[in-house]
Amino acid sequence: MPTTPRNFDWLIAQIGVSPAQRRFSRSLLLTPDDLGDGWAIHSDRSWPVGGMVRWRSGGTDASRRARKAKCVTAWRDFECASLKRWTWIQVAPLYSEEDAASYATRIEKQFVPNPRNPSATPQLVGPIEVEGLSGTRAWESTSSTVEYPRGLAWMVAGFVDRVVILQHCSWDGDSWSRDGANSAVTLQAAKVRSLLEHFSKM
Protein backbone atom coordinates (compact mmCIF):
# COMPACT_ATOMS: atom_id res chain seq x y z
CA MET A 1 0.00 0.00 0.00
CA PRO A 2 1.48 3.39 -0.85
CA THR A 3 2.24 5.62 2.08
CA THR A 4 4.55 8.44 3.10
CA PRO A 5 8.28 7.66 3.43
CA ARG A 6 9.65 7.02 6.91
CA ASN A 7 11.14 10.06 8.62
CA PHE A 8 14.70 8.65 8.72
CA ASP A 9 14.66 7.77 5.03
CA TRP A 10 13.28 11.20 4.19
CA LEU A 11 15.89 13.05 6.26
CA ILE A 12 18.78 11.14 4.67
CA ALA A 13 17.37 11.84 1.21
CA GLN A 14 17.48 15.63 1.76
CA ILE A 15 21.23 15.66 1.29
CA GLY A 16 22.05 17.42 -1.97
CA VAL A 17 18.46 18.35 -2.88
CA SER A 18 18.38 21.40 -5.15
CA PRO A 19 16.20 24.19 -3.69
CA ALA A 20 15.24 25.33 -7.21
CA GLN A 21 14.17 21.81 -8.24
CA ARG A 22 12.26 21.43 -4.97
CA ARG A 23 10.34 24.65 -5.64
CA PHE A 24 9.60 23.55 -9.20
CA SER A 25 8.22 20.15 -8.14
CA ARG A 26 6.15 21.59 -5.30
CA SER A 27 4.66 24.15 -7.67
CA LEU A 28 3.22 21.27 -9.73
CA LEU A 29 1.12 19.94 -6.83
CA LEU A 30 -2.50 20.82 -6.21
CA THR A 31 -3.39 23.16 -3.34
CA PRO A 32 -6.46 23.21 -1.07
CA ASP A 33 -7.88 26.01 -3.25
CA ASP A 34 -7.64 23.71 -6.28
CA LEU A 35 -9.53 20.92 -4.49
CA GLY A 36 -12.29 23.12 -3.10
CA ASP A 37 -13.91 24.02 0.22
CA GLY A 38 -12.95 22.03 3.29
CA TRP A 39 -9.61 20.67 2.09
CA ALA A 40 -6.47 21.28 4.14
CA ILE A 41 -2.83 20.19 3.87
CA HIS A 42 -1.60 17.68 6.45
CA SER A 43 2.01 17.44 5.33
CA ASP A 44 4.29 18.38 2.47
CA ARG A 45 7.58 16.64 1.63
CA SER A 46 10.15 16.28 -1.12
CA TRP A 47 13.15 14.07 -1.92
CA PRO A 48 15.36 13.19 -4.92
CA VAL A 49 13.63 11.09 -7.59
CA GLY A 50 14.76 7.50 -7.06
CA GLY A 51 16.79 8.62 -4.06
CA MET A 52 14.84 7.32 -1.06
CA VAL A 53 16.60 4.59 0.90
CA ARG A 54 13.55 2.32 0.79
CA TRP A 55 11.92 3.82 -2.30
CA ARG A 56 14.69 3.38 -4.88
CA SER A 57 13.33 2.42 -8.28
CA GLY A 58 15.78 -0.45 -8.67
CA GLY A 59 18.67 1.49 -10.19
CA THR A 60 17.05 1.83 -13.61
CA ASP A 61 18.50 4.05 -16.30
CA ALA A 62 15.53 6.39 -15.84
CA SER A 63 16.14 6.82 -12.13
CA ARG A 64 19.88 7.31 -12.63
CA ARG A 65 19.28 10.04 -15.22
CA ALA A 66 16.77 11.70 -12.88
CA ARG A 67 19.22 11.69 -9.99
CA LYS A 68 21.98 13.07 -12.22
CA ALA A 69 19.62 15.87 -13.33
CA LYS A 70 18.79 16.51 -9.64
CA CYS A 71 15.06 15.90 -10.23
CA VAL A 72 12.97 16.12 -7.07
CA THR A 73 9.83 14.21 -6.10
CA ALA A 74 7.21 16.30 -4.29
CA TRP A 75 4.50 14.78 -2.07
CA ARG A 76 1.50 16.45 -0.44
CA ASP A 77 -1.15 15.00 1.89
CA PHE A 78 -4.67 16.49 2.16
CA GLU A 79 -7.77 15.91 4.26
CA CYS A 80 -11.37 17.04 3.97
CA ALA A 81 -12.57 16.06 7.44
CA SER A 82 -16.15 17.22 6.97
CA LEU A 83 -16.60 14.85 4.01
CA LYS A 84 -14.37 12.04 5.35
CA ARG A 85 -12.10 12.21 2.31
CA TRP A 86 -8.32 12.06 2.09
CA THR A 87 -5.84 12.23 -0.75
CA TRP A 88 -2.12 12.40 -1.15
CA ILE A 89 -0.38 13.25 -4.39
CA GLN A 90 3.14 12.55 -5.56
CA VAL A 91 4.75 14.12 -8.62
CA ALA A 92 8.11 12.99 -9.93
CA PRO A 93 9.69 14.91 -12.82
CA LEU A 94 11.98 12.68 -14.89
CA TYR A 95 14.68 13.54 -17.41
CA SER A 96 12.42 12.86 -20.43
CA GLU A 97 8.91 11.73 -21.36
CA GLU A 98 10.32 8.33 -22.35
CA ASP A 99 11.83 7.97 -18.88
CA ALA A 100 8.51 9.01 -17.29
CA ALA A 101 6.66 6.31 -19.23
CA SER A 102 9.19 3.71 -18.06
CA TYR A 103 9.16 4.91 -14.45
CA ALA A 104 5.35 4.90 -14.30
CA THR A 105 5.23 1.20 -15.22
CA ARG A 106 7.31 0.40 -12.11
CA ILE A 107 5.47 2.64 -9.67
CA GLU A 108 3.93 -0.24 -7.69
CA LYS A 109 7.45 -1.29 -6.64
CA GLN A 110 7.37 1.79 -4.41
CA PHE A 111 4.26 0.63 -2.56
CA VAL A 112 4.93 -0.14 1.11
CA PRO A 113 2.48 -1.44 3.77
CA ASN A 114 0.15 1.08 5.33
CA PRO A 115 0.95 0.94 9.08
CA ARG A 116 -2.69 1.75 9.89
CA ASN A 117 -3.88 -1.30 7.96
CA PRO A 118 -0.93 -3.52 6.93
CA SER A 119 -3.16 -6.38 5.75
CA ALA A 120 -4.74 -4.26 3.01
CA THR A 121 -3.24 -5.21 -0.35
CA PRO A 122 -3.85 -3.02 -3.41
CA GLN A 123 -5.42 -4.95 -6.27
CA LEU A 124 -4.64 -3.85 -9.82
CA VAL A 125 -7.85 -2.84 -11.54
CA GLY A 126 -6.07 -2.40 -14.86
CA PRO A 127 -5.51 0.35 -17.38
CA ILE A 128 -8.13 3.10 -17.08
CA GLU A 129 -8.75 6.40 -18.82
CA VAL A 130 -8.24 9.64 -16.93
CA GLU A 131 -8.37 12.85 -18.92
CA GLY A 132 -4.92 14.32 -19.52
CA LEU A 133 -2.99 11.37 -18.06
CA SER A 134 -1.05 8.84 -20.15
CA GLY A 135 -0.14 5.26 -19.27
CA THR A 136 -2.80 5.29 -16.59
CA ARG A 137 -3.32 2.35 -14.24
CA ALA A 138 -5.37 2.02 -11.07
CA TRP A 139 -5.46 -0.05 -7.89
CA GLU A 140 -8.04 -0.35 -5.14
CA SER A 141 -8.13 -1.77 -1.64
CA THR A 142 -9.93 -1.51 1.65
CA SER A 143 -8.46 0.98 4.10
CA SER A 144 -10.64 0.23 7.10
CA THR A 145 -9.70 1.47 10.54
CA VAL A 146 -11.48 1.46 13.89
CA GLU A 147 -12.53 5.04 13.31
CA TYR A 148 -13.58 4.47 9.68
CA PRO A 149 -14.75 0.86 9.34
CA ARG A 150 -15.93 1.27 5.72
CA GLY A 151 -12.73 2.79 4.42
CA LEU A 152 -11.86 2.42 0.73
CA ALA A 153 -8.75 3.43 -1.20
CA TRP A 154 -8.24 4.18 -4.89
CA MET A 155 -4.81 4.76 -6.44
CA VAL A 156 -4.05 6.08 -9.89
CA ALA A 157 -0.67 6.40 -11.61
CA GLY A 158 0.36 7.77 -14.99
CA PHE A 159 2.38 10.54 -16.54
CA VAL A 160 2.06 13.94 -18.19
CA ASP A 161 4.97 14.72 -20.49
CA ARG A 162 8.04 14.00 -18.31
CA VAL A 163 6.22 14.09 -14.96
CA VAL A 164 4.96 10.92 -13.25
CA ILE A 165 1.87 11.35 -11.07
CA LEU A 166 0.76 8.97 -8.32
CA GLN A 167 -2.41 9.90 -6.48
CA HIS A 168 -3.96 8.01 -3.57
CA CYS A 169 -7.56 8.81 -2.61
CA SER A 170 -9.41 7.27 0.33
CA TRP A 171 -12.80 7.77 1.88
CA ASP A 172 -15.31 6.23 4.24
CA GLY A 173 -18.41 4.47 2.92
CA ASP A 174 -20.30 6.48 0.32
CA SER A 175 -18.60 9.81 1.00
CA TRP A 176 -16.69 9.68 -2.31
CA SER A 177 -16.43 7.45 -5.38
CA ARG A 178 -14.01 6.33 -8.07
CA ASP A 179 -15.37 8.96 -10.45
CA GLY A 180 -15.05 11.66 -7.82
CA ALA A 181 -11.50 10.61 -7.01
CA ASN A 182 -10.62 10.51 -10.71
CA SER A 183 -11.82 14.10 -11.00
CA ALA A 184 -9.14 15.07 -8.48
CA VAL A 185 -6.55 13.17 -10.53
CA THR A 186 -7.72 15.03 -13.65
CA LEU A 187 -7.20 18.33 -11.84
CA GLN A 188 -3.65 17.32 -10.93
CA ALA A 189 -2.82 16.23 -14.48
CA ALA A 190 -4.21 19.49 -15.87
CA LYS A 191 -2.15 21.58 -13.44
CA VAL A 192 1.05 19.75 -14.35
CA ARG A 193 0.45 20.21 -18.08
CA SER A 194 -0.45 23.89 -17.70
CA LEU A 195 2.65 24.68 -15.65
CA LEU A 196 4.98 22.71 -17.92
CA GLU A 197 3.66 24.71 -20.88
CA HIS A 198 4.11 27.93 -18.90
CA PHE A 199 7.69 27.14 -17.88
CA SER A 200 8.61 26.07 -21.41
CA LYS A 201 7.81 29.60 -22.64
CA MET A 202 9.98 31.35 -20.05
C-alpha positions in Angstrom: 0.0 0.0 0.0 1.5 3.4 -0.9 2.2 5.6 2.1 4.6 8.4 3.1 8.3 7.7 3.4 9.6 7.0 6.9 11.1 10.1 8.6 14.7 8.6 8.7 14.7 7.8 5.0 13.3 11.2 4.2 15.9 13.1 6.3 18.8 11.1 4.7 17.4 11.8 1.2 17.5 15.6 1.8 21.2 15.7 1.3 22.0 17.4 -2.0 18.5 18.3 -2.9 18.4 21.4 -5.2 16.2 24.2 -3.7 15.2 25.3 -7.2 14.2 21.8 -8.2 12.3 21.4 -5.0 10.3 24.6 -5.6 9.6 23.5 -9.2 8.2 20.2 -8.1 6.1 21.6 -5.3 4.7 24.1 -7.7 3.2 21.3 -9.7 1.1 19.9 -6.8 -2.5 20.8 -6.2 -3.4 23.2 -3.3 -6.5 23.2 -1.1 -7.9 26.0 -3.3 -7.6 23.7 -6.3 -9.5 20.9 -4.5 -12.3 23.1 -3.1 -13.9 24.0 0.2 -13.0 22.0 3.3 -9.6 20.7 2.1 -6.5 21.3 4.1 -2.8 20.2 3.9 -1.6 17.7 6.4 2.0 17.4 5.3 4.3 18.4 2.5 7.6 16.6 1.6 10.1 16.3 -1.1 13.2 14.1 -1.9 15.4 13.2 -4.9 13.6 11.1 -7.6 14.8 7.5 -7.1 16.8 8.6 -4.1 14.8 7.3 -1.1 16.6 4.6 0.9 13.6 2.3 0.8 11.9 3.8 -2.3 14.7 3.4 -4.9 13.3 2.4 -8.3 15.8 -0.5 -8.7 18.7 1.5 -10.2 17.0 1.8 -13.6 18.5 4.1 -16.3 15.5 6.4 -15.8 16.1 6.8 -12.1 19.9 7.3 -12.6 19.3 10.0 -15.2 16.8 11.7 -12.9 19.2 11.7 -10.0 22.0 13.1 -12.2 19.6 15.9 -13.3 18.8 16.5 -9.6 15.1 15.9 -10.2 13.0 16.1 -7.1 9.8 14.2 -6.1 7.2 16.3 -4.3 4.5 14.8 -2.1 1.5 16.5 -0.4 -1.2 15.0 1.9 -4.7 16.5 2.2 -7.8 15.9 4.3 -11.4 17.0 4.0 -12.6 16.1 7.4 -16.2 17.2 7.0 -16.6 14.8 4.0 -14.4 12.0 5.4 -12.1 12.2 2.3 -8.3 12.1 2.1 -5.8 12.2 -0.7 -2.1 12.4 -1.2 -0.4 13.3 -4.4 3.1 12.5 -5.6 4.7 14.1 -8.6 8.1 13.0 -9.9 9.7 14.9 -12.8 12.0 12.7 -14.9 14.7 13.5 -17.4 12.4 12.9 -20.4 8.9 11.7 -21.4 10.3 8.3 -22.3 11.8 8.0 -18.9 8.5 9.0 -17.3 6.7 6.3 -19.2 9.2 3.7 -18.1 9.2 4.9 -14.4 5.4 4.9 -14.3 5.2 1.2 -15.2 7.3 0.4 -12.1 5.5 2.6 -9.7 3.9 -0.2 -7.7 7.4 -1.3 -6.6 7.4 1.8 -4.4 4.3 0.6 -2.6 4.9 -0.1 1.1 2.5 -1.4 3.8 0.1 1.1 5.3 0.9 0.9 9.1 -2.7 1.7 9.9 -3.9 -1.3 8.0 -0.9 -3.5 6.9 -3.2 -6.4 5.8 -4.7 -4.3 3.0 -3.2 -5.2 -0.4 -3.9 -3.0 -3.4 -5.4 -4.9 -6.3 -4.6 -3.8 -9.8 -7.9 -2.8 -11.5 -6.1 -2.4 -14.9 -5.5 0.4 -17.4 -8.1 3.1 -17.1 -8.8 6.4 -18.8 -8.2 9.6 -16.9 -8.4 12.8 -18.9 -4.9 14.3 -19.5 -3.0 11.4 -18.1 -1.0 8.8 -20.2 -0.1 5.3 -19.3 -2.8 5.3 -16.6 -3.3 2.4 -14.2 -5.4 2.0 -11.1 -5.5 -0.1 -7.9 -8.0 -0.4 -5.1 -8.1 -1.8 -1.6 -9.9 -1.5 1.7 -8.5 1.0 4.1 -10.6 0.2 7.1 -9.7 1.5 10.5 -11.5 1.5 13.9 -12.5 5.0 13.3 -13.6 4.5 9.7 -14.8 0.9 9.3 -15.9 1.3 5.7 -12.7 2.8 4.4 -11.9 2.4 0.7 -8.8 3.4 -1.2 -8.2 4.2 -4.9 -4.8 4.8 -6.4 -4.0 6.1 -9.9 -0.7 6.4 -11.6 0.4 7.8 -15.0 2.4 10.5 -16.5 2.1 13.9 -18.2 5.0 14.7 -20.5 8.0 14.0 -18.3 6.2 14.1 -15.0 5.0 10.9 -13.2 1.9 11.3 -11.1 0.8 9.0 -8.3 -2.4 9.9 -6.5 -4.0 8.0 -3.6 -7.6 8.8 -2.6 -9.4 7.3 0.3 -12.8 7.8 1.9 -15.3 6.2 4.2 -18.4 4.5 2.9 -20.3 6.5 0.3 -18.6 9.8 1.0 -16.7 9.7 -2.3 -16.4 7.5 -5.4 -14.0 6.3 -8.1 -15.4 9.0 -10.4 -15.0 11.7 -7.8 -11.5 10.6 -7.0 -10.6 10.5 -10.7 -11.8 14.1 -11.0 -9.1 15.1 -8.5 -6.5 13.2 -10.5 -7.7 15.0 -13.7 -7.2 18.3 -11.8 -3.7 17.3 -10.9 -2.8 16.2 -14.5 -4.2 19.5 -15.9 -2.2 21.6 -13.4 1.1 19.8 -14.4 0.4 20.2 -18.1 -0.5 23.9 -17.7 2.7 24.7 -15.6 5.0 22.7 -17.9 3.7 24.7 -20.9 4.1 27.9 -18.9 7.7 27.1 -17.9 8.6 26.1 -21.4 7.8 29.6 -22.6 10.0 31.3 -20.0 
